[in-house]
Amino acid sequence: MPIVCGPHFQKHWYNWWRGTLYWVGYGAVYLPEGFQEEVILAGLCIEGPEYPLVLYPTVMNSLPATSRMQKISVLLFLAWVCFLFYAGIALFTSGFLLTRLELTNHSSCQEPPGPGSLPWGSQGKPGACWMASRFSRLVLVLIDALRFDFAQPQPSHSPGEPPVSLPFLGKLDSLQRILEIQPHHARLYQSKADPPTTTMQRLKALTTGSLPTFIDAGSNFASYAIVEDNLMKQLASAGRRVVFMGDDTWKDLFPGAFSQAFFFPSFNVRDLHTVDNGILEHLYPTMDSGEWDMLIAHFLGVDHCGHKYGPHHPEMAKKLSQMDQVIQGLVERLENDTLLVVIGDHGMTMTGDHGGDSELEISAALFLYSPKALFPGAPPEEPEIVPQISLVPTLALLLGLPIPFGNIGEVMAELFSEVEDSQPHSSALAQASALHLNAQQVSRFLHTYSAAAQDLQVKELHRLQTLFSKASADYQRLLQRPQGAEAALQTVITELQQFLRGVRAICIQSWARFSLGRMAGGAALMAAACFLCLLVSQWATSPGFCFRPLLTPMAYGLAGTIVCAGLLTTTGLKLDPVVLGAMAAAGSLLPFLWKAWAGWGSRRPLVALLPIPGPVLLFLLIRFAAFFSDSFVVAEARATPFLLGSLILLLIAQLHWEGKLLPPKLLTIPRLCFSASTGPPRHNGTHALGLGVGLLLCIRLAGLFHRCPEETPACHSSPWLSPLASMVGGRAKNLWYGACVGALVALLAAVRLWLRRYSNLKSPEPSVLFVRWGLPLMALGTAAYWALVSGADEAPPRLRALVAGASVVLPRVVAGLAASGLMLLLWRPVTVLVKATTGAPRTRTVLTPFSGPPTSRADLDYVVPQIYRHMQEAFRGRLERTKSQGPLTVAACHLGSVYSAAMVMALTLLAFPLLLLHAERISLVFLLLFLQSFLLLHLLAAGIPITTPGKYISQP
């Protein structure tokens, strides 16, 4: 028997004792055949907070007891599903997140890299290992994110043309002045870093000479000790004293490698001065003490300034000027046996970010200087481009150390010229000796690595070994006849350089090559597991469903896979555990899918199982397929809004074609405290069209906040994504701050108005009270934090410590409040306020179907029937006492939003911590995101049927 309560409810199915109760969204509720009692349900309408509910004991006693599933079968099925997903993820990641084998071998002075005597010029010299050392001390100044153009002077402009003035140009004047005054003592290079351009990977490359793989990018904030051979270990083995000061990342990478260290925290990218000032406090006193052989200073101010302000902010000019003063102070204190190296580990984009492989990110500055002459000639007009890892073998040989075992960099041959010897033959022979040592070490590494890993191309490896053998033989012949062989020496140098560059190329190609087969197999396995979950979720709503039959094909498939694996093992084949797990998962899944296709597909199309509308499914499929297109990934910022706009227009057109925009008017029920609505139906054509136009407008506005992928050089990111602290004008900053706070207030007000409209703020539950009082406090804390971080540099000196402390405390307070609200919501996720009226005074009761997280499927599927059962228990005695006075009228508040209110509260609580992690102006994007979600859900609800044949009964 149908019971009416307002228009349009989403469709749900509830298994009852004597049939199926259909809850048709905001519309009618139908009881199964056999129920003849008159029942009027209330509170189900989203148009009003309260509706009358007349309850009779005969109906209330007819509520069913939820059937209990077999726990063992359910647990086994869930374990199987977890295994499927884990196997698919493992197979996909093994083909995508590539790693390489890290060898633990170490180079030593006692073991030359190859056969033959010591290189020319190293016999009998003190400190000689593989090659005689040219410097006994090294000062390494690592300026994080020192992009190459940061070391460039201001360009001269022609008369009549406007001058090009960038804040970061011309601030390192000391470099250009040294290059002009002492051209034989200094060089400026453009070093090319290998992606990923994150600090930990760059430090690893700068000390080992190896190439990081893409999986290493995830270790940028969780650094582990480097196990490969590196410069720090070679210095420690040689008894050299290494003093470090700066970024505390080095402490995790090289534990116990320093004779003295001054570490400073590096994670707070908004702090421009703590690390740099700490270094300057110890740098010059340590250098003057002389108790060091290698001094490392890792400055972070330039990198943090890029993250906070971007490279075009005046603060960047101040920070680069400070670094220029540091370089001048070091140059004045250098002795003749000391080499100064100033290098940037990576660059930064136009917005101050890094991590990718764009030209600005991989381009870094490298400056070398010594009080004694280093180079035979003057520097070129355009700086030479060198790979960043070339610094490792160069420094090792200049300091008289063995080259780290896993190095694949090429020595910078220019640094090994004999400056004091006017004979070009001597310089060429010295360069050839350094290159030959380097090539021997790389050849030894290739031989060891290819035997252990076997992931290098065999054909190319053989070609390179042949090239090295020829170059090595030519070099040995030249050592026998060193005089009069200038042309032959240049040929040997060219052959050795070709070998070293070829090795680097083959390693880059092999260590960055994805396994498409594994990636496709993993994606297919995860997609099949998702389809399995879809099938089971739909079948589980059928009466008498049991999980036990699902486990039979799984057992057969697993048994067959184990037998096949055993047979393959007996043949001596080496099986990859990841592949074996994927085979077991696929073997268990295929019999089930075949049985499902044969059993279900023959009676009913599988499309009927899909719980989402056709246009939405089409949009999701197109969106999923587009990720396999490189061009879509590059143009994602333009393609995604187009697809979303097409979806909206398609939904409106479908509603029009199906005649759902102008439904007949339903009978209405008078509200308990409000008059009945006599207006037209809610979802008419004008309403749906307005929703669509609002969605398209939100999509257009959201397009103003876009960030370009680094692969699209012609694209320009939105300037509104930068933090307010990067803005120079005070008035514009204040206006934007007001807009951000306004968006935050609008978001909070929209959520509160929505909850108030559906009576979700009337309950005295803790979660509801938190929404009423906790959310405004979180908004106030967020706004205060934005004000502090955007104007921290403008604060008076005496208040800066207070501002810095409040900038740390406020985000923690907001995050703590968000966590508290989520815990309260998890404790009481669903509550209903019930008001009962008869001749007696009105009573108020808060009903909670369950506390804490759902413990069973019934908790999720049968919330409304459980509410009715709780109402029966709460009013059992009153039903008997008031039976003679007539039916008991009960108003159930916020029953229509019993599901959505908890979800809206949870999303709002999660939004505040996310806002703290982004720039202030992202709050406008969050407001648009919430508006789009509400509009899209209302547009989808417009297509849900609201009328079905039957007799409607309303309260007289």
GIZIDA-V111898 format. One record per residue. N is the residue number from 1. SS is DSSP state (h for helix, s for strand, l for the rest). PSI is psi as a letter, one per 20 degrees, with the letter a starting at -180 (none if undefined). OMEGA is omega in radians with two decimals (999 if undefined). Layout:
{{N/SS/PSI/OMEGA} {N/SS/PSI/OMEGA}}
This chain:
{{1/l/p/-3.08} {2/s/q/3.09} {3/s/p/-3.02} {4/l/q/2.97} {5/l/n/3.01} {6/l/r/-3.06} {7/l/q/2.81} {8/l/n/2.89} {9/l/q/3.06} {10/l/q/-3.05} {11/s/p/3.01} {12/s/q/3.09} {13/s/p/3.12} {14/s/p/3.11} {15/s/o/3.12} {16/s/r/-3.04} {17/l/g/-3.03} {18/l/j/3.11} {19/s/b/-3.09} {20/s/p/3.04} {21/s/p/3.14} {22/s/o/3.07} {23/s/n/-3.04} {24/s/n/3.02} {25/l/c/-3.09} {26/l/j/-3.00} {27/l/c/-2.99} {28/l/q/3.07} {29/s/p/-3.05} {30/s/p/3.03} {31/l/q/-3.14} {32/l/r/3.10} {33/l/q/-3.12} {34/l/i/3.07} {35/l/o/-3.12} {36/l/i/-3.12} {37/l/q/3.12} {38/l/p/3.14} {39/l/p/3.05} {40/s/o/-3.13} {41/l/q/-3.08} {42/l/r/3.08} {43/l/j/-3.11} {44/l/i/-2.97} {45/l/p/-3.13} {46/l/i/3.13} {47/l/h/-3.12} {48/l/q/-3.06} {49/l/h/-2.99} {50/l/q/3.01} {51/l/q/3.13} {52/s/q/3.12} {53/s/o/3.11} {54/s/o/-3.05} {55/s/p/3.08} {56/l/q/-3.11} {57/h/h/-3.09} {58/h/h/3.14} {59/h/g/-3.11} {60/h/h/3.13} {61/l/i/-3.11} {62/l/j/-3.14} {63/l/q/-3.04} {64/l/r/2.96} {65/l/p/-3.08} {66/l/p/3.14} {67/l/q/-3.12} {68/l/p/3.10} {69/l/q/3.09} {70/l/o/-2.99} {71/h/h/-3.10} {72/h/g/3.14} {73/h/g/-3.14} {74/h/g/-3.14} {75/h/h/3.10} {76/h/g/3.11} {77/h/g/3.12} {78/h/h/3.08} {79/h/h/3.10} {80/h/g/3.13} {81/h/g/3.09} {82/h/g/3.11} {83/h/h/3.12} {84/h/g/-3.12} {85/h/g/3.13} {86/h/g/3.12} {87/h/g/3.12} {88/h/g/3.12} {89/h/g/3.14} {90/h/g/3.14} {91/h/g/-3.13} {92/h/g/-3.10} {93/h/h/3.10} {94/h/h/3.08} {95/h/i/-3.08} {96/h/g/-3.13} {97/l/m/-3.02} {98/l/q/3.05} {99/l/r/3.06} {100/l/q/3.14} {101/l/p/3.10} {102/l/o/-3.13} {103/l/q/3.14} {104/l/j/3.11} {105/l/q/-3.13} {106/l/q/3.04} {107/l/q/3.13} {108/s/q/3.13} {109/l/h/-3.10} {110/l/i/-3.13} {111/s/n/3.08} {112/l/q/-3.08} {113/l/i/-3.14} {114/l/r/3.14} {115/l/q/3.12} {116/l/r/-3.13} {117/l/r/3.11} {118/l/q/-3.12} {119/l/r/-3.13} {120/l/p/3.05} {121/l/j/-3.08} {122/l/i/-3.08} {123/l/p/3.00} {124/l/j/-3.12} {125/l/q/3.12} {126/l/q/-3.14} {127/l/j/-3.10} {128/l/p/3.05} {129/l/e/2.95} {130/l/h/3.12} {131/l/q/-3.14} {132/l/p/-3.12} {133/l/q/3.07} {134/l/i/3.14} {135/l/q/3.10} {136/l/i/-3.14} {137/s/q/-3.13} {138/s/p/3.01} {139/s/o/-3.13} {140/s/o/3.10} {141/s/o/-3.14} {142/s/o/3.09} {143/s/o/-3.06} {144/l/p/3.09} {145/l/k/3.08} {146/l/n/3.14} {147/s/q/-3.03} {148/h/g/-3.09} {149/h/i/3.02} {150/h/h/3.13} {151/h/j/-3.12} {152/l/q/3.09} {153/l/r/3.05} {154/l/p/-3.13} {155/l/q/3.08} {156/l/q/-3.11} {157/l/q/3.14} {158/l/q/3.11} {159/l/p/-3.13} {160/l/i/3.12} {161/l/q/3.12} {162/l/p/3.14} {163/l/q/3.09} {164/l/o/-3.08} {165/l/o/3.07} {166/l/q/-3.04} {167/l/h/-3.03} {168/l/i/-3.11} {169/l/q/3.04} {170/l/j/-3.11} {171/l/h/3.07} {172/l/m/-3.08} {173/h/h/-3.07} {174/h/h/3.12} {175/h/g/-3.13} {176/h/h/-3.14} {177/h/g/3.12} {178/h/g/3.13} {179/h/h/-3.14} {180/h/h/-3.07} {181/h/g/-3.09} {182/l/m/-3.06} {183/l/h/-3.14} {184/l/i/-3.08} {185/l/i/-3.01} {186/s/q/3.05} {187/s/q/3.02} {188/s/p/3.14} {189/s/q/2.95} {190/s/o/-3.10} {191/s/p/-3.12} {192/s/o/3.12} {193/l/q/3.08} {194/l/p/3.11} {195/l/q/0.06} {196/l/q/-3.07} {197/l/m/3.02} {198/l/q/-2.93} {199/h/g/-3.07} {200/h/g/3.13} {201/h/h/3.11} {202/h/h/3.09} {203/h/h/3.11} {204/h/g/3.14} {205/h/h/-3.10} {206/h/i/3.14} {207/h/h/-3.14} {208/h/h/-3.06} {209/l/j/-3.11} {210/l/r/-3.14} {211/l/p/3.05} {212/l/q/3.07} {213/l/r/-3.02} {214/h/h/3.13} {215/h/h/-3.13} {216/h/i/-3.10} {217/h/h/3.13} {218/h/i/-3.12} {219/h/j/-3.08} {220/l/h/-3.12} {221/l/j/3.10} {222/l/m/-3.01} {223/l/q/3.09} {224/l/q/-3.10} {225/l/p/-3.14} {226/l/p/-3.12} {227/l/i/3.13} {228/l/r/3.07} {229/l/p/-3.07} {230/l/r/-3.10} {231/h/h/-3.13} {232/h/g/3.11} {233/h/h/3.12} {234/h/h/3.08} {235/h/g/3.11} {236/h/h/3.14} {237/h/h/3.13} {238/l/j/3.13} {239/l/k/3.13} {240/l/q/3.13} {241/l/p/-3.11} {242/s/p/3.10} {243/s/p/-3.12} {244/s/q/3.02} {245/s/p/3.12} {246/s/c/-3.02} {247/s/p/-3.10} {248/l/j/3.03} {249/h/h/-3.14} {250/h/h/-3.13} {251/h/h/3.13} {252/h/h/-3.12} {253/h/h/-3.06} {254/l/m/-3.14} {255/l/p/3.09} {256/l/j/-3.08} {257/l/i/-3.00} {258/l/p/3.05} {259/l/h/3.07} {260/s/p/-3.06} {261/s/q/3.05} {262/s/n/-3.08} {263/s/q/3.10} {264/s/q/-3.10} {265/l/q/-3.00} {266/l/i/-2.96} {267/l/h/-3.10} {268/l/n/-3.06} {269/l/i/3.10} {270/l/i/-3.12} {271/l/o/-3.07} {272/l/i/-2.87} {273/l/h/-3.02} {274/h/g/-3.11} {275/h/g/-3.09} {276/h/g/3.12} {277/h/h/3.08} {278/h/h/3.10} {279/h/g/-3.10} {280/h/h/3.11} {281/h/h/-3.07} {282/h/i/-2.96} {283/h/g/-3.05} {284/h/g/3.05} {285/h/h/3.12} {286/h/g/-3.12} {287/h/h/3.13} {288/h/h/-3.13} {289/h/h/3.13} {290/l/j/-3.11} {291/l/m/3.14} {292/l/q/3.00} {293/l/h/3.04} {294/s/p/-3.13} {295/s/p/-3.11} {296/s/p/3.07} {297/s/o/-3.09} {298/s/o/3.14} {299/s/q/-3.10} {300/l/i/-3.02} {301/h/g/-3.12} {302/h/g/3.13} {303/h/g/3.14} {304/h/h/3.08} {305/h/h/3.08} {306/h/g/3.12} {307/h/h/-3.04} {308/h/g/-3.04} {309/l/h/-2.97} {310/l/r/-3.06} {311/l/i/-3.06} {312/l/j/-3.12} {313/l/q/3.10} {314/h/h/3.09} {315/h/h/3.11} {316/h/h/3.09} {317/h/g/3.11} {318/h/g/-3.09} {319/h/h/3.11} {320/h/h/3.08} {321/h/h/3.08} {322/h/g/3.11} {323/h/h/3.11} {324/h/g/3.08} {325/h/h/3.09} {326/h/g/-3.13} {327/h/g/3.10} {328/h/g/3.13} {329/h/h/3.12} {330/h/g/-3.14} {331/h/h/3.14} {332/h/h/-3.08} {333/h/i/-3.08} {334/l/q/3.02} {335/l/r/-3.03} {336/l/h/-3.09} {337/l/j/-3.05} {338/s/p/3.09} {339/s/p/3.08} {340/s/p/3.10} {341/s/p/3.04} {342/s/p/-3.01} {343/s/q/2.96} {344/l/p/-3.10} {345/l/h/3.11} {346/l/r/3.08} {347/l/b/3.09} {348/l/q/3.12} {349/l/a/3.12} {350/l/h/3.10} {351/l/j/3.09} {352/l/j/-3.12} {353/l/r/3.07} {354/l/r/-3.09} {355/l/h/-3.11} {356/l/b/-3.07} {357/l/k/3.08} {358/l/r/-3.07} {359/h/g/-3.13} {360/h/h/-3.11} {361/h/h/-3.08} {362/h/i/-3.11} {363/s/o/-3.12} {364/s/r/-3.14} {365/s/q/3.07} {366/s/p/-3.10} {367/s/p/3.12} {368/s/p/3.13} {369/s/q/3.04} {370/s/q/3.09} {371/l/h/3.07} {372/l/q/-3.04} {373/l/p/-3.13} {374/l/h/-2.95} {375/l/q/-3.12} {376/l/h/-3.08} {377/l/r/3.13} {378/l/q/-3.14} {379/l/q/3.11} {380/l/r/3.13} {381/l/g/3.08} {382/l/p/-3.13} {383/l/q/-3.14} {384/l/q/3.11} {385/s/p/-3.12} {386/s/q/3.01} {387/s/q/-3.07} {388/l/h/-3.10} {389/l/i/3.09} {390/h/i/3.14} {391/h/h/-3.05} {392/h/g/3.13} {393/h/h/3.14} {394/h/g/3.14} {395/h/h/-3.12} {396/h/g/-3.12} {397/h/h/3.11} {398/h/h/3.13} {399/l/j/-3.14} {400/l/k/-3.13} {401/l/q/3.00} {402/l/q/3.07} {403/l/p/3.12} {404/l/q/-2.96} {405/l/g/-3.05} {406/l/j/-3.12} {407/l/p/3.01} {408/l/j/3.10} {409/l/r/-3.12} {410/l/p/-3.13} {411/l/q/3.06} {412/l/n/-2.93} {413/h/h/-3.09} {414/h/h/-3.10} {415/h/i/-3.09} {416/h/j/3.08} {417/l/q/3.08} {418/l/n/-3.06} {419/l/h/-3.08} {420/l/i/3.14} {421/l/p/-3.10} {422/l/i/-3.13} {423/l/p/3.11} {424/h/h/3.13} {425/h/h/-3.12} {426/h/g/3.11} {427/h/g/-3.14} {428/h/h/-3.14} {429/h/h/3.09} {430/h/g/3.11} {431/h/g/3.12} {432/h/h/3.12} {433/h/g/3.12} {434/h/g/3.13} {435/h/h/3.14} {436/h/g/3.06} {437/h/g/3.11} {438/h/g/-3.12} {439/h/h/3.08} {440/h/g/3.14} {441/h/g/3.14} {442/h/h/3.11} {443/h/g/3.08} {444/h/g/3.11} {445/h/g/3.13} {446/h/g/-3.13} {447/h/g/-3.12} {448/h/g/-3.08} {449/h/g/-3.12} {450/h/h/3.09} {451/h/h/-3.08} {452/h/h/-3.01} {453/l/g/3.12} {454/l/k/3.08} {455/l/j/3.05} {456/l/q/-3.11} {457/l/p/-3.02} {458/h/g/-3.09} {459/h/g/3.14} {460/h/h/3.10} {461/h/g/3.11} {462/h/h/3.12} {463/h/g/3.14} {464/h/h/3.11} {465/h/h/3.08} {466/h/g/3.11} {467/h/g/3.13} {468/h/g/3.14} {469/h/g/3.13} {470/h/g/-3.13} {471/h/h/3.13} {472/h/g/3.10} {473/h/g/3.10} {474/h/h/3.14} {475/h/g/3.14} {476/h/h/3.09} {477/h/h/3.13} {478/h/h/3.10} {479/h/h/3.11} {480/h/h/3.12} {481/l/m/-3.02} {482/l/i/-3.05} {483/l/q/3.01} {484/l/k/-3.12} {485/l/l/-3.11} {486/h/g/-3.12} {487/h/g/3.13} {488/h/h/3.11} {489/h/g/3.11} {490/h/h/3.09} {491/h/g/3.12} {492/h/g/3.13} {493/h/g/3.13} {494/h/g/-3.14} {495/h/g/3.13} {496/h/g/3.09} {497/h/h/3.09} {498/h/g/3.12} {499/h/g/-3.10} {500/h/g/3.13} {501/h/h/3.07} {502/h/h/3.09} {503/h/g/3.13} {504/h/g/-3.13} {505/h/g/-3.13} {506/h/h/3.10} {507/h/g/3.09} {508/h/g/-3.11} {509/h/h/-3.08} {510/h/h/-3.06} {511/h/i/3.09} {512/l/k/-3.14} {513/l/p/-3.10} {514/l/q/3.07} {515/l/n/-3.07} {516/h/h/3.13} {517/h/g/3.13} {518/h/h/3.13} {519/h/g/3.12} {520/h/g/3.12} {521/h/g/3.11} {522/h/g/3.12} {523/h/g/3.12} {524/h/g/-3.14} {525/h/g/3.10} {526/h/h/3.10} {527/h/g/3.10} {528/h/h/3.09} {529/h/h/3.08} {530/h/g/3.11} {531/h/h/3.06} {532/h/g/3.13} {533/h/h/3.11} {534/h/g/3.14} {535/h/g/-3.07} {536/h/h/3.13} {537/h/h/3.11} {538/h/h/3.13} {539/h/h/-3.06} {540/l/i/3.12} {541/l/i/-3.14} {542/l/q/3.11} {543/l/q/3.08} {544/l/j/-3.14} {545/l/q/-3.12} {546/l/q/-3.13} {547/l/i/-3.02} {548/h/g/3.13} {549/h/h/3.13} {550/h/h/-3.06} {551/h/i/-3.11} {552/h/g/3.09} {553/h/h/3.09} {554/h/g/-3.13} {555/h/g/3.12} {556/h/g/-3.13} {557/h/g/3.12} {558/h/g/3.14} {559/h/g/3.11} {560/h/h/3.13} {561/h/g/3.12} {562/h/h/3.11} {563/h/g/3.13} {564/h/g/3.12} {565/h/h/3.09} {566/h/g/3.12} {567/h/g/3.12} {568/h/h/3.13} {569/h/h/3.14} {570/h/h/3.11} {571/l/i/3.11} {572/l/j/3.13} {573/l/q/3.12} {574/l/o/-3.06} {575/l/p/3.05} {576/l/p/3.13} {577/h/h/3.12} {578/h/g/3.12} {579/h/h/3.12} {580/h/g/3.09} {581/h/h/3.10} {582/h/h/3.08} {583/h/g/3.12} {584/h/g/3.13} {585/h/g/3.14} {586/h/h/3.12} {587/h/h/3.10} {588/h/h/-3.07} {589/h/h/-3.07} {590/h/g/3.09} {591/h/h/3.13} {592/h/g/-3.14} {593/h/h/3.11} {594/h/g/3.12} {595/h/h/3.11} {596/h/g/3.12} {597/h/g/-3.12} {598/h/h/-3.08} {599/h/g/-3.05} {600/h/g/-3.04} {601/l/h/3.13} {602/l/h/-3.11} {603/l/h/-3.02} {604/l/p/3.14} {605/l/q/-3.10} {606/h/i/3.12} {607/h/h/-3.14} {608/h/i/3.13} {609/h/i/-3.06} {610/l/p/-3.05} {611/l/j/-3.09} {612/l/q/-3.14} {613/l/q/-3.11} {614/h/g/3.12} {615/h/h/3.12} {616/h/g/3.10} {617/h/g/3.11} {618/h/g/3.12} {619/h/g/-3.14} {620/h/h/3.12} {621/h/g/3.11} {622/h/g/3.14} {623/h/g/3.13} {624/h/g/-3.11} {625/h/h/-3.09} {626/h/h/3.14} {627/l/i/3.10} {628/l/j/3.14} {629/l/p/3.10} {630/h/h/-3.11} {631/h/h/3.11} {632/h/g/3.13} {633/h/h/3.14} {634/h/g/-3.09} {635/l/k/-3.06} {636/h/h/-3.11} {637/h/h/3.11} {638/h/h/-3.07} {639/h/h/-3.10} {640/h/g/3.06} {641/h/h/3.11} {642/h/g/3.12} {643/h/g/-3.13} {644/h/g/3.06} {645/h/h/3.09} {646/h/h/3.10} {647/h/g/-3.13} {648/h/g/3.13} {649/h/h/3.12} {650/h/h/3.10} {651/h/g/3.14} {652/h/g/3.12} {653/h/h/3.13} {654/h/g/3.09} {655/h/h/3.13} {656/h/g/-3.12} {657/h/h/-3.11} {658/l/j/3.08} {659/l/k/-3.10} {660/l/j/-3.12} {661/l/i/-3.13} {662/l/m/-3.10} {663/l/q/3.05} {664/l/q/-3.08} {665/l/p/3.14} {666/l/q/2.94} {667/l/q/-3.10} {668/l/q/3.13} {669/l/p/3.10} {670/l/p/3.11} {671/l/r/-3.09} {672/l/h/-3.07} {673/l/j/-3.07} {674/l/q/3.10} {675/l/q/-3.11} {676/l/q/3.12} {677/l/p/3.12} {678/l/j/-3.12} {679/l/a/-3.14} {680/l/r/3.12} {681/l/q/-3.04} {682/l/g/-3.01} {683/l/n/3.02} {684/l/a/-3.07} {685/h/g/-3.13} {686/h/h/-3.14} {687/h/g/-3.14} {688/h/h/3.10} {689/h/h/3.09} {690/h/h/3.07} {691/h/g/3.13} {692/h/g/3.11} {693/h/g/3.09} {694/h/h/3.11} {695/h/g/3.13} {696/h/h/3.10} {697/h/g/3.10} {698/h/h/3.12} {699/h/g/3.12} {700/h/g/3.12} {701/h/h/3.12} {702/h/h/3.11} {703/l/i/3.08} {704/l/i/3.14} {705/l/n/-3.10} {706/l/q/3.07} {707/l/p/-3.07} {708/l/p/2.98} {709/l/q/-3.11} {710/l/i/-3.13} {711/l/i/-3.11} {712/l/n/-3.06} {713/l/h/-3.11} {714/l/i/-3.09} {715/l/q/3.12} {716/l/p/-3.13} {717/l/q/3.14} {718/l/p/3.11} {719/h/i/-3.11} {720/h/i/3.12} {721/h/i/3.14} {722/l/q/3.14} {723/l/q/3.14} {724/h/h/-3.14} {725/h/h/-3.13} {726/h/i/-3.13} {727/l/q/-3.09} {728/l/g/-3.09} {729/l/p/-3.12} {730/h/h/-3.12} {731/h/g/3.11} {732/h/h/3.11} {733/h/g/3.14} {734/h/h/3.11} {735/h/g/3.12} {736/h/h/3.10} {737/h/g/3.08} {738/h/h/3.11} {739/h/h/3.14} {740/h/g/3.11} {741/h/h/3.08} {742/h/g/3.09} {743/h/h/3.12} {744/h/g/3.12} {745/h/g/3.13} {746/h/g/3.11} {747/h/g/-3.14} {748/h/g/-3.14} {749/h/h/3.14} {750/h/g/3.14} {751/h/g/3.14} {752/h/g/3.12} {753/h/h/3.12} {754/h/g/3.13} {755/h/h/3.12} {756/h/h/-3.11} {757/h/h/-3.12} {758/l/k/2.99} {759/l/k/3.12} {760/l/i/3.11} {761/l/j/-3.13} {762/l/i/-3.07} {763/l/q/3.09} {764/l/j/-3.13} {765/l/q/-3.13} {766/h/g/-3.13} {767/h/h/3.11} {768/h/g/3.09} {769/h/h/3.11} {770/h/h/3.11} {771/h/h/-3.09} {772/h/h/-3.04} {773/h/h/-3.10} {774/h/g/-3.13} {775/h/g/3.06} {776/h/h/3.09} {777/h/g/3.11} {778/h/g/3.10} {779/h/g/3.12} {780/h/g/3.11} {781/h/h/3.12} {782/h/g/3.13} {783/h/h/3.11} {784/h/h/3.11} {785/h/g/3.09} {786/h/g/3.14} {787/h/h/-3.11} {788/h/g/-3.06} {789/h/h/3.14} {790/h/h/-3.13} {791/l/k/-3.10} {792/h/h/-3.11} {793/h/i/3.14} {794/h/i/-3.12} {795/l/q/3.08} {796/l/q/-3.10} {797/h/h/-3.09} {798/h/i/-3.12} {799/h/i/-3.05} {800/h/h/3.10} {801/h/g/3.10} {802/h/g/3.12} {803/h/g/3.13} {804/h/g/3.11} {805/h/g/3.11} {806/h/h/3.11} {807/h/h/3.07} {808/h/h/-3.06} {809/h/g/-3.05} {810/h/g/3.09} {811/h/h/3.12} {812/h/h/3.10} {813/h/g/3.13} {814/h/g/3.11} {815/h/h/3.09} {816/h/g/3.08} {817/h/g/3.11} {818/h/g/3.10} {819/h/h/3.11} {820/h/g/3.11} {821/h/h/3.11} {822/h/h/3.09} {823/h/g/3.08} {824/h/h/3.14} {825/h/h/3.09} {826/h/h/3.12} {827/h/g/3.12} {828/l/m/-3.06} {829/l/h/-3.06} {830/l/o/3.06} {831/l/q/3.13} {832/s/p/3.10} {833/s/p/-3.07} {834/s/p/3.06} {835/s/p/-3.12} {836/s/p/3.14} {837/s/p/2.93} {838/l/b/3.02} {839/l/h/3.13} {840/l/r/3.11} {841/l/q/-3.12} {842/l/q/3.08} {843/s/q/-3.14} {844/s/p/-3.13} {845/s/p/3.04} {846/s/p/-3.12} {847/s/p/3.10} {848/l/o/-3.13} {849/l/g/3.09} {850/l/q/3.11} {851/l/q/-3.13} {852/l/a/-3.14} {853/l/q/3.12} {854/l/p/-3.11} {855/l/i/-3.12} {856/l/r/3.10} {857/h/h/3.14} {858/h/h/3.11} {859/h/h/-3.11} {860/h/h/-3.01} {861/h/h/-2.99} {862/l/l/-3.14} {863/h/g/-3.10} {864/h/g/3.06} {865/h/h/3.09} {866/h/h/3.08} {867/h/g/3.12} {868/h/h/3.12} {869/h/g/3.08} {870/h/h/3.10} {871/h/h/3.09} {872/h/g/-3.13} {873/h/h/-3.10} {874/h/h/-3.05} {875/l/k/-3.09} {876/h/g/-3.12} {877/h/h/-3.10} {878/h/h/3.10} {879/h/h/3.14} {880/h/g/-3.08} {881/h/h/-3.08} {882/l/j/-3.10} {883/l/h/-3.13} {884/l/h/-3.11} {885/l/i/-3.10} {886/l/r/-3.10} {887/l/q/3.12} {888/s/p/-3.13} {889/s/p/-3.08} {890/s/p/3.05} {891/s/o/3.11} {892/s/o/-3.09} {893/s/q/-3.13} {894/l/k/3.00} {895/l/h/3.13} {896/l/h/3.12} {897/l/k/-3.07} {898/l/h/3.11} {899/l/g/-2.96} {900/h/h/-3.10} {901/h/g/3.12} {902/h/h/3.13} {903/h/g/3.13} {904/h/g/3.10} {905/h/g/-3.11} {906/h/g/-3.14} {907/h/h/3.12} {908/h/g/3.11} {909/h/h/3.12} {910/h/h/-3.10} {911/h/h/-3.06} {912/h/g/3.06} {913/h/h/3.11} {914/h/h/3.09} {915/h/h/3.14} {916/h/h/-3.13} {917/h/i/-3.10} {918/l/r/3.07} {919/l/r/-3.01} {920/l/h/-3.04} {921/l/i/3.03} {922/h/i/3.09} {923/h/h/3.06} {924/h/h/3.12} {925/h/h/3.10} {926/h/g/3.10} {927/h/g/3.09} {928/h/h/3.13} {929/h/g/3.10} {930/h/g/3.13} {931/h/g/3.12} {932/h/g/-3.13} {933/h/g/-3.14} {934/h/g/-3.11} {935/h/g/-3.13} {936/h/g/3.12} {937/h/h/3.10} {938/h/h/3.11} {939/h/h/3.08} {940/h/h/3.13} {941/h/h/3.14} {942/l/h/-3.13} {943/l/j/-3.13} {944/l/p/-3.12} {945/l/q/-3.12} {946/l/i/3.12} {947/l/q/3.02} {948/l/q/-3.08} {949/l/q/3.11} {950/l/r/-3.12} {951/l/p/-3.12} {952/l/p/-3.12} {953/l/p/3.12} {954/l/r/-3.13} {955/l/p/-3.12} {956/l/none/999}}
